[in-house]
Amino acid sequence: MRLRRILAAVIATAALAGIGLTGAATATAAQGAPSVVTPSECRQGGGMPDLADNLCKGGTHDGEQVD
């Protein structure tokens, strides 16, 4: 009886750890992709497109590449 409880706890812990690792891998993959915004999207976000550097300066898209 005691062995079953221990085994159930080990399986539950492994399952929860697997879920946590899957979520972390997904978050890392999504974060690594650089985003590109249009000059219009940059302005709508409160920024100013700097076409010399191809970057959005300020606003919600600050530092993102302008295409």
Secondary structure, 3 states (H helix, E strand, C coil): CHHHHHHHHHHHHHHHHHHHHHHHHHHHHHHHCCCEECHHHHHHCCCEEECCCCEEECCCCCCCEEC
